[in-house]
C-alpha cells in the first residue's frame, strides 16, 4: 500500500463524526427524499443538547445544538416517539435523515427516526431557561453559561481569532514560544503581581530541599502580605520559598520572549497572564490572555527618522488586525459573530482594504486635542449654553499625566472616529524597558519621551501597547535604577544618590542648563558605573544586551479586549470562558 493511501485510510479510520456545522455545510449528507435508494447510507447521527422543544399533537419540533454553530439544527419528530425526559437542556443522540426544510427559518431539518436521551435535565430547576438571563446571573452559573447563544458565540469567536493570529504569524515567519507562567520578575515593575506563597519546609532530612516539599501554590499579591500567624511556628512549621527565592505569576511574557528573540529573531506567544489589581471596571480581569510578539527592528514601513521603529511596529500591528479581523468577517463572520456585534458594518469599514492607514498622533498632540475639547466645554458651560453637553472629562488632560479611559475613548470615538495610534509617551508613564528618545527641548523644561505607542479603538480604549526596547546597557540599567528594580551595592549608596540628582534619566524634569554636553549622544553612559549596581534577579535581562544585543521591538495585545472589540461585547468578563476578578473566582 502506498504511503499516501495508507495515511488516508488512517485519517478516515480515526475521524470523528461530523458536527452539526459540518453536516449543514456538506451536501453529501442531504437526502432528497425518504424513499431514496441511498437513504440508509445518508442517515446521520447528531449529538447535542436540546435548546428548545415545541410539542404538537402529531409532530414535535426540537432545536438541538452541539455548540459548533449559532443556528443549531431543527429536529422533526413524530410526537408519539418523544420521550417524557426530552426537555430543554437534555443531552441527546438523534438519528435520522437530513432534508431540505419545508418551513421558514432554517435550511435543513433532521427527520428523526431514533431518539436517545443520554442525560436528562429537570426543566423546573435548570438555570439556563429560554428567557433572557442577566450577565450577573450567568456569572453565578459560569459552569453552564457556555450553553447560552451569546457565550457560545464568544467561545467560537475566541477560537477563530486565535486561528487567525496563528496563520498571520506563521506567514510572517514567527515562531510560537511556550512562555512560563511562574516567574521571578515583575515585567511591568508595578508591583501588581500574585506572589507564590511559601510552603512548609521539609525537615525530615538534613539535605531536604524545597523541591521535596508540598506545593500549595496559594498566591497572594506582592503588595498585600499574608496574615501573620496566630502563634510562633514551631520547628516543624517552618516555611520556606519553594524555589528558594520569591516567585510570582507572570503579568507579561515579554521579558522571556526577549530572551528567545536573541536566538530566534521573530517570536510570539498567546498565553495567560495575571494581575493583582482590585479594579472593578469592565476592562480588567485578574486572569487574562495576552498576545505578545518580539522581533528585530527592521524599520518596517515608509516612515524614516528617529521614530521609524515605533511607526514600524504600528504598521505591523495594523496589518495584523486588518488581516485577522478582515479574514474572519469574510470567511465565517456570521457563524462566530451571529448577532453579537451591532456595529459590524463599522468594524468592516475599519479593516477594509480601502479604509486607508489608521490615524497616528503623538502623545503631546493628543494632549493638545484633549485640552482644546476640555476648554471648549468649560467655555460653553460658563456662557450658560443650555445645548452644551456635560463636560466629557472627569479628569483634566495634562501633559505628563496618564490618559484616562474617558480620554482614550474620546480620541478613538469622537476625534479619530476609528482606531488611532498614540505614540511617544513621557518616560515616567511607561515601564523601564522602553527606549528613550532623543530629547525634546522647549524653553523651560526637558521632556523625556520613550519610543512607544498605544492603539486606541472605539468601544474599548487601549487595545495594543508596544515599544522599541532599550538595547543600550547603561540606559537600561539607569531606568531600572530609577524604577527601583535594581539597587546600589553596599557602600555605593551615596554615589547612586548623586547620580540620580544629576542624571537625565532622573524621574524629575531637569532644566536644560543641567544637561550634560553629550546628552543627545546615544553612546553616552552619563557617568553611570555599572560595577556599583546590584542587578539582582534582572542580571540575565541585562546580559541580553551585553552579549550580542541588537535593536528590537515588540507589542502586547489583550486578547479579551480584542474579542470584545470584534464581538461588540461591553464587558471583558463576557469575553473569557471563566472570568476571575478581585473578590470573585467561581470554579
N, C-alpha and C positions, 0 to 999 in steps of 0.2 A: 504494500500500500504506500502511495506517495506521501511524503511528509505533509504537504498542504491538505490533502484529503483526510489524512489521519487527524490533523488538528481540527479540521472542520467537523469531523464526527465527534470528537471530544467536546467541542463547543456546543453541538446540538444536545449531546447526552447530559451535559451539566447546565443547560439553560433553564432558568426559572420560567414558570408560566407567565404569560403576558399580563401586565397591569391593565386597569381599565383604560388608562390613557393610551396604551399601546393597542388595545383592542379597537378603540374608537378610531385610531389613526390608520389601521391596517384594513384594506378592503378584502383581504383574503379570508377574513373571519365572518363576512357578511353573507347571510343566506337570503336568496331572493324569495324563496317560498319553503314552507314546511315539507312539501312533497318532493323537494329536490332529491335527486339521486345521491347528492353529496351531503345530505342533511346530517347523517351520523358523523361524518368527518368534520363538519362545520360546527359541531357542538362546542360550546365554550364553558368554562367554569370560572366564576368570579368569586373572590373572597373580599370581604369588606365589612363595613358597619352600616346599619340602617340609619339614614338621615331623617327620613320621614316615611310614613305609610298612610295610604288612603284606601279604606276598605269600602267596596260597594257590594251589591247583592250577588252578582255573578263574577265580577272581575275586581281585582285589587291592584293597586299601583304602589310600588315602593321605590324610593331613591336610595341606591347603595353607593358608598364611596370607599375607596381604599387610600384616599389622600393623594393620588398621583395626578389628579386633575381637578379643576374647580367645579365643573358641572356635575360630576358623578354620572351614574347610569340609571336610567329608569327601567325597573323590572316589572313585567306584567305577569300576574299570577291568577289562576283560577281561585276564586275565593274559597272553594272547598278544600284547597290544599294549603291554605295559610295556617301555620301553627299558632297556637294561642300566645306563645312567647316570642313571636316575630314582632317586636316593638322597636320604637326609637332607641338607638344605642346598641341594639343586639348585634353580635358578631355572627355572620352568616357565610355559608357557601352555597352559591346558586349555580345550577347547571341548566343550560338551555340553548336556544338559537338566537343569534344576534341578527336583527332585521331592521330594515328601514322603518322609521317611526311613522305611524299613521296619524299621529296627533301633532299639535304645535308645541314648541318649546324645547324640543330635542331632536337630534338627527337619527338616533338609533334607540331601539328598545331591545331588552333582553326578554324573550319569551321563555318563561321559566318552566322547566319540566320536573326539576327536583330541588327541594329546599332542605337545607340542613342548618339548624341553629347551633352554632358552635359555642356561643356564650350568651346566656340570657341577660337581660338588663331590665330591672324593675322601673317602669316608667314613672312611678309615683315618687321615687327617691333619686332618680338620675338627675344630676345637677345641670347637665347641658341640654336644656329644652329648646324648642324651636324659637321661642320668643327672644327678643333682643336681650342680651346679657351685658352688664356693665363691665368695663375693664377691671375694676377693683374686684368684682365677684369672680372673674376668671383668674385673676392673680391668686385669689384664695384657693382656687381649684386648678392650679397650674398643671397638675398631672393629667388633667382631662381637657385643657383648653385647646390642645392641638387638634381636637375633633371639630372645632368651630371653623366656619368657612374662612374668616379673616386670618386666624393664626395659621391655619394650614397653608393659605396662600403666602403668608410671610415666610414660612419654612421653605416653600418651593422657591421663593424669591431669593432667599439666602443661598440656596443651592445653585441657582442659575448665576448669581453674581460671582460666587466663588469659582464656578466653572469658567466664567468669562475671564476672571483675573488669571487663572491658571493658563488659559490659552494665550492671553496677551503677553504675560511674562515669558512664556515659552517662545513665542515668536520673536521677542526682543532679546533672546539669548541669556535669560536669567536662570539661575539655579536655585531651586527651593531648598531652604535650610530649616531643619528642625531645631529651633532655639529652645534653651532651657526655661523652665518656669521658676525654678529656685535660683536665686542669685545672691551674691554678696554685695551688690552695688545698687544704688538708687540712681537710675539713669537720668531722671529729671532733676535730682538734687533738691526736691521739695519736701522730703520727709513725710510723704503720704503713703508709705509702704506698709503692707502687712508683714509683721515680723514673726518668724517661726518661733514658737515657744520652746523654752528649754525642756529637756527630758530628764527623767530620773536617772541618776548615774548608776552604772553597773559596778557595784563594789564587791562582786563575788570573787574577783581575782585581781591581783595587783597590776596586771597588764591589760585590764579591761579598757576598752575604747568606746567612744560614742557610737561607733558603727555596730556595737553589740547591744546597744540599749534599745528599749522600746521606742516607738516613734509616733506619739500622738501629736501630729502636726497641727495643734490648735493655735491659730495665729492671733496676734494682737497687733495693733498699729504701733509703729515705732514712736509715735508721738504720745501714745496713751499706754503707760506701763501696766502690767498685770497687777491685780490687787495683791497687797502684801500678805504673807502667810499669817494665819492667826497665832501661830506659835513658832518658836525657833525650830527649824528642821533638825532632826537627829542625823547621825551619820548615814543611816540607810535612806534618808530622804534628800540627800544632797543632789542638786540639779546641775546639769552642765549643757553646754551647747552641743547639739547633735553633730554639727560639722566642725566643732572646735572653735568656731567664731560665729558672730551673728549672721543669720541668713534671712532673706525676705522673699516674698512673692514678687515677681517682676512687674514693673509698671510699663516696661517697654523692652523690646528685643533689640533696640538699636545698637547698643554697645557690643553685644555679642555678634550682631550682623557685621559690624565694622571689623571685628576680628576675622571673620570669614572672608570679608571683601578684600583683605590683603593677600588672600590666596586664590580666591575665585572672584574675578573682577566684578561680576554682576550677581547679586544675591537678593532674595526676598523671602518673606515668610507671612503667614496668616496664622496668628497664634493668640491664645488667651493672655490677657493682662489684668492686673488687679490694682485698684487704687483705694486707699483707706481714707476717703473724704466723705464727710457726712452730708454732702449736698443732696437735696431732695428735688432738684429740678428735673424737667423732662428730658434732659440731655446727658444725665450722668448715671452710671452704674458702678458698683463695686467690682464686678467681674464683667469684662468686655473683651472683644476681639479686635486686634489691630493688624492691618495690612501694612507692612513696612518693607522698604527696599533701600539698598545702598549700591552705588556703582561709581566707577571712576569718572571724574569731571571731564567730559568730552566737549564742553561748550556747545551743547546741543541747542539749536535754534539759530536765528539770524541776528540776534542782538549781540553787539560787541561792547567792550568796555569792562570796567571793574566789576560790574554786577552780572556778567554774562552767565556765571554759574547759577545764580538764582533764577534768571529767566530761562535757562536751560531746563531746570527742574520743573518750572511751571509748564513748559512746553510738553514735557514727558507726562506730567500729571493730567493735563488737559487732554492729551491724546489717549491716555489710558481710559479716562472716564467716558469720553465720546465713543471709543471703540467698544468698551464693555457694555455700557448702557444702550448705545445705538444698536448693537447686535442683539441684545436681549429683547428690545422693543420690536425689532424686525422679525425675529425668529419665533419667539414664544411669549410675547408680551401679554396676550390675553390669558394665557394659562397661569402665568406666575403673578400677574397683577390683578386679573379679574376686575372687580370693582374697587380695588384698594385706593388707587390714586385718582382723585377727581381732577387733578391738574396735569393729566398725562399729556395733553396737547402742548402745554408749556414746556414740559420736560423734553418732549420730542424736538421742540424748537431749539432748546439749549444745546442738544447734542447732535443736531443735524449737520451734514457736511457743508451746508450753505450758511450756517449761523455765524461764521467768522470767528476770529480769536476772542476769547473771553477778556474782559476788561482787566487792566492791571494798574494799581495805584501804589505809590509809596506810602508808608505809614504816615509820614508828615503831610502828604497830600490828603490822605483820608481824614486826619485830624482837622485839617483846614476845612474840608467839606462839612464835617460834622459840626464844627464850631459855627460855621455860617448858618446852618439849619437851626442850631440852638439859639443863636442871637435873633434870627428871623422870628421864631416863635415867641421869644420874650418880647420883642417889639410889638407883635400883634396883640399879645395879651395886655401890654401896657397901654395900647390905644383903645382897649375895650372892644375889640373886634369880636362880635358875637359869633361870627362864622369861623373864627380861628379854631383849629383843632387843639386839643390839650397838648401840653409840652410832650414831644416824642421821647425825651430822655429824662429819666430819673437822675442820672449821673451826668454832670457836665463833662464833655470831652476835653481832655487836656493832653498836650504833648508830654510824654514820659509816663503816662498812666495807661493801664491796660484797657483795651477795647472791651466794653461790657457787651453782654448778649444783645441788648437793645441797639447798641451801636452797630454791631455786626449785621443784624437783620435789616437795619435801615440802609446800610451800604448796599446790601445784596438786593433787597426787595424794592427800595424806593429810588436810590441813586443809580445803581447799575442796572436794575431790573433784570438781573440774571447773575450767574456766577462771577465773582470778582476776586482777583489775587491782590492781597495787600502784602507788600514786601519791605524789607529793611526796617525792622523794629529797633527801638533803643535797646542797648545791651542789657540793661538792668531788668528788662521784662522777659528775657529769654534764658534758656539753660546755658551752661558753661561751654558746651561743645560747639557752639555756632561760631563761624569765622567772623572776626572783627573786620569791618570795612575800613576803607580809608576815612580819615577824619573829615567831618563836615563842619567847618569853622564859620560861625557868624560873628557879629561884632562883639558880643559879650561872653559867649559860652562855647564850650567844646561839646558837640553832640557825638556820642559814641553809638554807632549802629552796627548791627550784625547782619550778615547776608542770609536772610531767611524770608519765609513767606507763610501766610495762612490763606487758604482758599475758603471764601465765604459763599454759601449758596442759599437761595431763598427757602424759607421754612425751617432751616436748620441752624444757620450760622456757620461756625467753623466746621469744615469737613476734613480738610487735609492741612498738615503743617510740615514744613521741610526746611532744609538749610544746606548751605555749603558747610562742611565740617572743618573745624580748625585743625590744620595739618602742621602748624608751626609749634614746636615743642614748648618754647618759653611762653608764648601767648596762651597756649592751652593750660599750662601749669599755673600761670598767673590768674587765669579765670577761675580755676579750681580753688586757688588760694582765697580769692575774693568771695567765692561761694561757700567757703568753709569746709570743702570736701577734703582738702589736704591741710597739713599744719606744719609749722616750723619745727625743726629738730630742737632738742633741749639745748638751751644756751643761745639759740638764734632768734628768740622772740623779738628782741629789740631791733635787729636788722630788718625783720619782716614788717614790723610796725612802721619803721621809717620808709620802707619801700612802698607800703600801702598809702602813706600820706602823700607821696610824690609821683606815683606811677600813673600813666594814662589808663591803666587797667583798673584804677581805683573805682569803687562804686559811686563816687561823688563826681559831679560835673566840675571840671577844673577850668580856671580862666586860661585863655590862650597863652598868656605870659608864662604859665607854669609848664608849658610843653617843652620836652627836650628838643634839641635841634633836629634830631633824626626821627621825629615821631611818625612821619609818613613812610619811613623805610620798613618794608616788610621783613627785612633781615635783622632789624634792631632787636636786641634782647632786653633793652631798657634796664640793664644792670641787675637782672634777677639771677641770683646764684642758686642753681638747682641743687647743689650739694648741701644747702642749708634747709631743704624742704623734705619732710617725710611724706612720701606719696601714698603710703598705706595700701589699702585694697585697690587703688587706682593705678598702681605702678604698671600693671600689664597694659592698661589703656594708653599710657604714655609710651610704652615700648612699641606700640603700633606705629608711632611717629618716629621713634628713634631708629628702628630697623626697617628701612625701605618704605617709609610712609610716603604717600603721594596724595595730591588733592583729590577729594572725593565728596560726593553729595548723597543726600537721601531724604526720605519723607516717611511720614506715618499717617495712616488714614483710619479713623474709627469705623469699623465695619458696620456696627449697628446704626451709626449716623448715615452711612451710605444706604443701608436698607430703608431707613426712614425717609430719606430724600426721594429715592426711586419709587418707594411704595406709597408715599404720601401719608406716612404714619407719624403722628404728632409726638408720641412718647416712646423713647428707646426701650422702655420696659415691655413694649409690644413688638420689639424688633429682635428679640432673642428668645430661644425656647424656654429657658428657666431663669428669669431675672433675679439678680441679687443687688440689694442696695442697703444703705445704713438702716439697721433696725428690722430688716426683713430678709429671710432666706428660707423659703419653703423647699422641701425635699433636700 
